[in-house]
Amino acid sequence: MLEVNMMDVKTVLQSATPYLVAIGVALVLALVITFAVNKNTVKQTAARKLVHSESWLVALVAIIVAVVMMLYGPFSTLLTNASQKTYALSDSTIEQAEELATDVYRESVTLLENEDDNLPMSDTKVNVFGWASTNPVYGGTGSGSLNGTYETTSLLDGFAQAGLETNSELSQLYTDYRSDRPEVGMNTQDWTLPEVPANQYSDEIIANAKEFSDQAVIVISRVGGEGADLPMNMKADGITYTNNSTEYEDFEEGEHFLELSQTEEDLIKLVTENFENVTLVYNGANAFELDFVEDYPQIKSVLWCPPAGQTGFIALGEALTGETNPSGKTSDTFAVDFTQSPSFNNLGDFDYDNMSEFTGNSADTGQDTTPTFVNYVEGIYVGYKYYETAADEGFIDYEDQVLYPFGYGMSYTTFSQEMGEVTYGSDGTISFDVTVTNTGDTAGKDVVEVYYNPPYTNGGIEKATANLVEFEKTDELEPGESQTVTIEFTDEDMASYDYEDEKAYVLEEGDYEIAIKSDSHTVIDEQTVNVPETIVYDEDNPRSTDETAATNAFDDAHGNYETLSRADGFANYETATAAPSDYSMPEEDKAKFTNIQNYDPESHDNDDDEMPTTGADNGVRLADLRGKDYDDELWDDLLDQLTFDEMDNLIANAGYGTAEIESIGKVKMNDVDGPASLNSNFTGSGSIGFPASVAFACTWNADLAHEFGLMIGQMAQEIDCDGWYAPAMNIHRSTFSGRNYEYFSEDGYLSGVMAAQEIAGAKEQGVYSYMKHFALNDQETNRHSMLCTWADEQTIREIYLKSFEMAVKDGGAQAAMSSYNYIGTTWSGANSSLLQTVLRGEWGFQGHVLTDFFNGLGYMYGDQAIRNGNDAMLAPMESTNHITDKSATSVKAMRTAVHNILYTSVSGWRYADGEPKSEMPLWKTITWASVGVLAVAIVGLEVLTVMRYLRRRKTVVTVTPAEGGDA
């Protein structure tokens, strides 16, 4: 949910300043006139009182006018959002959503270890250790929060519903220790891990536990949130953490958040010393260092349980009892030591030392900031693509560095997979069948994972030796049952991007190993496809899915660092992956850097542009465009009707919905937050909270993602919602990213499949999804503060744009949310290469682009945004969101932006049955009713004032002269 911070308050006050000044001036003038008349020595009581009354009546009118203008100006969007009706889901939808959410978690729970068939449990009684057992992780924070309207099934409730009886004495110990989870939000990060110290478990508690059951479960959790990355050094400055004991430190210098605290380690020792059958449950979105498991043979089973949403823990209980057979696969690599990953030294806070003249204002602190940077030094070697390639090159010992590979997950049964003959058609299609057979004695599901290993020339185009290219999850197979799945993809899916020579995608000639694997490392079977000659996908031969051929668009974002290369067996690893040593932006790049301080719209005007028609009377209504192509001529007639102010209002005030345009029958549309649910930040309306996006990725089930999209659409209509600020599909570049719960995976293809299916499902219900954050928004540190992201073109395209590309081409995305960060020296929300050349030009996107939450920050600028492909500002308050330049170039850009917004709007469910009715927002009704009452009162006071003045004028005071005196 939206969290208000001081920057927001400051912005609101700034936007209201002119009106508050006007009110102050009216009051001051009334006071001045009052005092001036009172000092008049001529005692004309009637005239003086008349001036008194009239001056205050005029002041009152001025104040009312200023207040109404303020309400209809900077406060209009906020008030409209806040005064919307509150809706709730129907009982039937709640039931459907809860069952689907549980189904998702049934397939996302991932079994990592199960020695001696420890699971399923043979006993219905179990001791559940760990403070997190009473306070588990359901979602994330910020936009990832769940709605509090609906009941949430706790972890222990999930156990109970599965028929497991838990030790209440232990649970009471934890709730007495601390009942609330420390806050890790946008404004506050308390990283404390509450855990009862081992010496506080009395001998009696342990004895009672051993008598209660010989089964023990230990629950460890980690939470992330919007606004901060997870601490990479728990002793770093600015880290808030309270130790669980005064006798020792939970973390020493250099230890990070994704390893055991001392208190957790002591707990594990305590439990394993007293129980022989221990199950470890890790509840968190970020991969965790689990290598300690090997030191405790009593830990027979390990389960990864990502944030569960509101009903997911029902499925965890079922997995423990065997009612559900775990079928999840890891969406990320569980490395032994995260500090040894290629990106570790290049994630975090790096401030330029030569950019002091460029200032902005941080949304988190309200303080002025200067540009920062992050270098994607690892290139394409992210996650498993690094570990598999480095092992194949002999650069690392795989077993020493990887504990659980990408795509890894166990089952209570066993499967075999038989690979049929691979065919390579003349049209470039590669296809084969895989027959999966349940060879065990328990029903279960398996995943067919297909990877390719391309030919590589030393020093040539960078290529990983393992690349996920297709996957398919089976139905539930009974023991002995088989299912044949057909795998199909094209040779161009295996092309690599050559940004140095061809500046295009290239499919090099040679042998491509096509393998089915049980995870990214373990080959089940493989065959070879030979590409006889190199294919360059240039402008004369674009890929079949491209509108125009991909060519270099991000040369300016390459950066001045050395990128990790596979050449000579990663010979440059030490140099390339070292922490930054140069904190100065090169002068060549600095000359291109833009923010509000040096961006002048007029300098970007084109003198040849002709002013478009505005304010025409063509009689076209938006509903008339329903079902029309984007380029239909009727759009021009409609757009000609709009005025500058109407276009500006639609563009500038698009916070949590796009504005009404009464003249063309465009009603207000409502957009809401939530990658795992729908949440109105203003009314409290919301939906059932589903498991986190990473949990969806762990299902490896595209059908479930599609069902989720359909359910999002169904729930959205019931709570009067048109647009969904999701799915989020940035990449788990680092396991320390604070929003990994909101993003799917370290792999772009897996992320893309899930995102595309969610979007397609919602679209079928008439709800448009804002795929976000577009693009390279893969860390939270400095996210708002002019963060210059540097990466080479191959890295950008193959890793970080992959999921967005699939969302557009396969999911039919109609909306996108741009990101806060810069790509090179240009803010993503004003990056024409990203939003025009690639998104619209290459991928054929038709729809509108919205900024991330808009509060200026010194670089978010409406004028710059619309000229470069960003159509709307997510601004519920006044900032630099309005269009100030009225040149022909600017108005043309406005017209295009409005076209994009309206095209998305009329495609939604609200226009399915013709033009919808527009209702006046409640605050406007109240405002005009109040104005009416005040107007009557003012008129009455004016009449009363005049009458009193006239009565006083009629009263003649006769002064009688004293006797003998002059008359």
HUDA-V482740 format. One record per pair of residues at least 12 apart in sequence whose ideal C-beta (glycine too) atoms are under 6 Angstrom apart, sorted by the first residue. I is the first residue (numbers start at 1). J is the second residue. If there is no record, write none. Layout:
# HUDA-V482740
I_J + I_J
This chain:
# HUDA-V482740
1_145 + 1_679 + 1_681 + 2_681 + 3_186 + 3_187 + 5_187 + 6_366 + 7_363 + 7_366 + 7_855 + 10_366 + 11_855 + 11_877 + 11_879 + 12_877 + 15_74 + 15_877 + 15_878 + 16_70 + 16_74 + 19_66 + 19_70 + 22_66 + 23_63 + 23_66 + 26_59 + 26_62 + 26_63 + 30_55 + 30_56 + 30_59 + 33_55 + 34_52 + 37_51 + 46_949 + 46_952 + 46_953 + 50_949 + 53_945 + 64_934 + 71_927 + 74_878 + 77_653 + 77_655 + 77_876 + 78_876 + 78_877 + 79_923 + 80_921 + 81_656 + 81_682 + 82_682 + 83_921 + 83_922 + 83_923 + 84_683 + 86_683 + 86_684 + 86_685 + 87_685 + 87_719 + 87_720 + 89_715 + 89_718 + 93_718 + 97_688 + 97_711 + 98_311 + 98_688 + 100_707 + 100_711 + 101_309 + 101_311 + 101_690 + 102_311 + 102_314 + 102_315 + 104_691 + 104_704 + 105_308 + 105_312 + 105_315 + 105_691 + 106_315 + 106_324 + 107_327 + 107_699 + 107_701 + 108_328 + 108_691 + 108_695 + 108_698 + 108_699 + 109_305 + 109_315 + 109_316 + 109_319 + 109_326 + 109_328 + 110_304 + 110_328 + 110_330 + 110_409 + 110_698 + 111_303 + 111_326 + 111_410 + 112_302 + 112_304 + 112_404 + 113_301 + 113_302 + 114_301 + 114_410 + 115_300 + 116_300 + 118_277 + 118_300 + 118_301 + 119_301 + 120_321 + 120_322 + 121_215 + 121_320 + 123_213 + 123_215 + 124_163 + 124_164 + 124_165 + 125_165 + 125_212 + 125_213 + 126_164 + 126_166 + 126_213 + 126_215 + 126_217 + 127_167 + 127_209 + 127_213 + 127_216 + 128_166 + 128_217 + 129_218 + 129_271 + 130_218 + 130_219 + 130_220 + 131_174 + 131_194 + 131_195 + 132_219 + 132_221 + 133_155 + 133_219 + 134_171 + 134_174 + 134_175 + 135_181 + 136_155 + 136_221 + 136_283 + 137_221 + 137_223 + 137_283 + 137_284 + 137_307 + 138_307 + 138_308 + 139_307 + 139_676 + 139_692 + 140_224 + 140_225 + 140_741 + 140_742 + 141_184 + 141_185 + 141_225 + 141_226 + 142_186 + 142_225 + 142_226 + 143_226 + 143_673 + 144_675 + 144_741 + 144_742 + 146_677 + 146_689 + 147_677 + 147_679 + 147_686 + 149_686 + 150_310 + 150_688 + 152_310 + 153_311 + 153_313 + 153_314 + 155_313 + 158_313 + 158_314 + 158_316 + 158_317 + 159_317 + 161_314 + 161_317 + 162_317 + 162_318 + 162_321 + 164_317 + 167_209 + 167_212 + 169_208 + 177_196 + 178_194 + 184_223 + 184_225 + 185_225 + 186_226 + 186_227 + 189_228 + 190_240 + 191_231 + 191_241 + 192_241 + 192_242 + 193_261 + 195_244 + 195_263 + 195_264 + 197_244 + 197_245 + 197_263 + 198_266 + 198_267 + 198_270 + 206_274 + 215_277 + 216_271 + 216_275 + 216_278 + 217_279 + 218_271 + 218_280 + 219_281 + 220_264 + 220_282 + 221_283 + 221_284 + 222_284 + 222_286 + 224_285 + 224_738 + 224_741 + 225_738 + 226_739 + 227_780 + 228_738 + 228_780 + 229_736 + 229_737 + 229_738 + 229_779 + 229_780 + 229_781 + 230_257 + 230_736 + 231_257 + 232_256 + 232_736 + 233_254 + 234_251 + 234_255 + 235_253 + 244_263 + 248_262 + 250_262 + 250_263 + 258_286 + 258_288 + 258_289 + 258_338 + 259_289 + 272_296 + 272_298 + 276_298 + 277_300 + 278_298 + 278_299 + 279_301 + 280_299 + 280_302 + 281_303 + 281_305 + 282_304 + 283_305 + 285_306 + 285_307 + 285_692 + 285_694 + 285_740 + 285_741 + 286_735 + 286_740 + 287_332 + 287_334 + 287_735 + 290_403 + 291_336 + 291_403 + 306_692 + 306_694 + 306_695 + 307_692 + 307_741 + 308_691 + 309_676 + 309_689 + 309_690 + 309_691 + 310_688 + 310_689 + 312_691 + 325_411 + 325_412 + 325_442 + 325_444 + 327_445 + 328_409 + 328_698 + 329_407 + 329_409 + 329_447 + 329_700 + 330_404 + 330_406 + 330_408 + 331_694 + 331_697 + 331_698 + 331_745 + 332_732 + 332_746 + 333_383 + 333_384 + 333_387 + 333_406 + 334_403 + 334_404 + 335_402 + 336_401 + 336_403 + 338_735 + 342_378 + 342_381 + 342_386 + 342_564 + 342_577 + 343_378 + 343_733 + 343_734 + 345_577 + 345_578 + 345_579 + 346_375 + 346_377 + 347_734 + 347_779 + 348_781 + 349_781 + 350_372 + 350_373 + 350_580 + 351_372 + 352_371 + 352_585 + 353_583 + 353_584 + 354_584 + 355_370 + 355_371 + 355_585 + 356_370 + 358_371 + 358_595 + 359_858 + 360_786 + 360_857 + 360_858 + 360_859 + 361_857 + 361_858 + 362_784 + 362_785 + 363_784 + 363_855 + 369_785 + 371_786 + 371_788 + 372_782 + 372_785 + 372_787 + 373_788 + 374_789 + 375_559 + 375_561 + 375_790 + 376_791 + 376_795 + 377_561 + 377_564 + 377_576 + 377_577 + 378_564 + 379_563 + 379_564 + 379_795 + 380_462 + 380_795 + 380_798 + 380_799 + 381_564 + 382_733 + 382_746 + 382_799 + 383_746 + 384_406 + 384_520 + 385_464 + 387_402 + 388_465 + 388_466 + 388_520 + 389_464 + 389_465 + 390_570 + 392_465 + 393_569 + 395_569 + 395_570 + 405_519 + 405_520 + 405_521 + 406_520 + 407_449 + 407_519 + 407_520 + 408_519 + 411_444 + 412_442 + 413_438 + 413_440 + 413_442 + 413_444 + 414_439 + 414_440 + 415_436 + 415_438 + 415_446 + 416_437 + 416_439 + 417_434 + 417_436 + 417_516 + 417_524 + 418_435 + 419_434 + 419_516 + 419_525 + 420_432 + 420_433 + 422_514 + 422_527 + 424_529 + 428_490 + 428_491 + 429_490 + 430_489 + 430_529 + 431_488 + 432_487 + 433_484 + 433_486 + 434_448 + 434_485 + 434_516 + 435_482 + 435_484 + 436_474 + 436_483 + 437_482 + 438_477 + 438_479 + 438_481 + 441_479 + 443_476 + 443_478 + 445_474 + 445_476 + 446_474 + 447_471 + 447_473 + 447_700 + 448_472 + 448_485 + 449_471 + 449_517 + 450_469 + 450_470 + 450_487 + 450_516 + 451_466 + 451_467 + 451_468 + 451_515 + 451_517 + 452_467 + 452_469 + 452_494 + 452_512 + 452_514 + 453_465 + 453_513 + 454_494 + 454_512 + 455_508 + 455_510 + 455_511 + 458_567 + 459_567 + 461_496 + 461_498 + 462_566 + 463_496 + 466_520 + 468_747 + 468_749 + 469_489 + 469_493 + 470_487 + 470_489 + 471_700 + 472_485 + 473_700 + 473_701 + 491_507 + 492_543 + 494_512 + 495_507 + 497_794 + 497_797 + 497_798 + 499_552 + 499_793 + 499_794 + 502_536 + 503_551 + 503_552 + 504_536 + 504_537 + 504_538 + 504_551 + 505_537 + 505_550 + 506_536 + 507_531 + 507_535 + 508_534 + 509_531 + 509_533 + 509_534 + 511_528 + 511_530 + 512_529 + 513_526 + 513_528 + 514_527 + 514_529 + 545_809 + 546_842 + 547_844 + 548_841 + 548_842 + 550_842 + 552_793 + 553_833 + 553_837 + 553_838 + 554_793 + 554_796 + 554_833 + 556_824 + 557_790 + 557_823 + 557_824 + 558_792 + 559_790 + 560_586 + 562_575 + 562_576 + 563_792 + 564_576 + 589_825 + 592_825 + 593_825 + 595_858 + 595_859 + 596_858 + 596_861 + 599_861 + 599_864 + 601_863 + 601_885 + 605_887 + 605_889 + 606_889 + 609_888 + 609_889 + 609_892 + 610_888 + 611_888 + 612_891 + 612_892 + 612_895 + 613_640 + 614_643 + 615_643 + 616_640 + 616_641 + 618_637 + 618_641 + 620_637 + 620_638 + 621_664 + 621_665 + 621_915 + 622_664 + 622_665 + 622_666 + 622_906 + 623_665 + 623_911 + 623_914 + 623_915 + 625_906 + 626_906 + 626_911 + 630_846 + 630_903 + 639_895 + 646_661 + 647_894 + 647_898 + 648_882 + 648_883 + 650_898 + 650_901 + 651_872 + 651_897 + 652_862 + 652_873 + 652_881 + 652_882 + 654_850 + 654_872 + 654_873 + 655_874 + 655_875 + 655_876 + 656_671 + 657_669 + 657_670 + 657_671 + 658_901 + 660_918 + 665_915 + 667_916 + 667_918 + 669_722 + 669_905 + 670_720 + 670_721 + 670_722 + 671_723 + 672_721 + 673_725 + 675_693 + 675_726 + 675_727 + 675_728 + 675_742 + 676_689 + 676_690 + 676_692 + 677_689 + 678_715 + 678_716 + 678_721 + 685_719 + 687_715 + 692_741 + 693_742 + 693_744 + 694_741 + 696_754 + 697_744 + 697_745 + 697_750 + 697_754 + 702_753 + 702_757 + 705_754 + 705_757 + 705_758 + 706_757 + 706_761 + 708_758 + 709_758 + 709_761 + 709_762 + 710_761 + 712_724 + 712_762 + 713_762 + 713_765 + 713_767 + 714_765 + 716_767 + 717_909 + 722_908 + 722_910 + 723_768 + 724_767 + 724_769 + 725_770 + 727_755 + 727_758 + 728_742 + 728_743 + 728_772 + 729_751 + 729_755 + 729_803 + 730_743 + 730_773 + 730_777 + 730_778 + 731_778 + 731_800 + 732_746 + 733_778 + 737_779 + 738_780 + 748_799 + 748_802 + 748_803 + 751_803 + 752_802 + 752_803 + 752_806 + 755_803 + 755_807 + 756_806 + 756_807 + 756_810 + 756_811 + 759_807 + 759_811 + 759_813 + 760_811 + 760_812 + 763_812 + 766_908 + 766_909 + 768_814 + 768_815 + 768_904 + 768_908 + 770_815 + 770_817 + 770_850 + 771_804 + 771_807 + 771_813 + 771_816 + 772_817 + 773_817 + 773_819 + 774_804 + 774_816 + 774_818 + 774_819 + 775_800 + 775_801 + 776_789 + 776_800 + 776_823 + 777_819 + 777_821 + 783_820 + 784_820 + 784_857 + 786_859 + 787_821 + 788_822 + 789_821 + 789_823 + 805_843 + 808_843 + 808_845 + 814_847 + 814_904 + 815_847 + 815_848 + 815_904 + 816_849 + 817_850 + 817_852 + 818_849 + 818_851 + 818_870 + 819_852 + 820_852 + 827_859 + 829_851 + 829_865 + 829_870 + 830_864 + 830_865 + 830_868 + 832_868 + 832_869 + 835_849 + 835_869 + 835_870 + 836_869 + 847_904 + 848_871 + 848_872 + 848_900 + 848_901 + 848_904 + 849_870 + 849_871 + 850_872 + 850_874 + 851_873 + 851_874 + 853_874 + 854_873 + 854_874 + 854_875 + 854_881 + 855_879 + 856_879 + 856_880 + 861_880 + 862_881 + 862_882 + 862_883 + 863_883 + 863_884 + 863_885 + 866_893 + 866_894 + 866_897 + 867_893 + 871_897 + 871_900 + 871_901 + 872_901
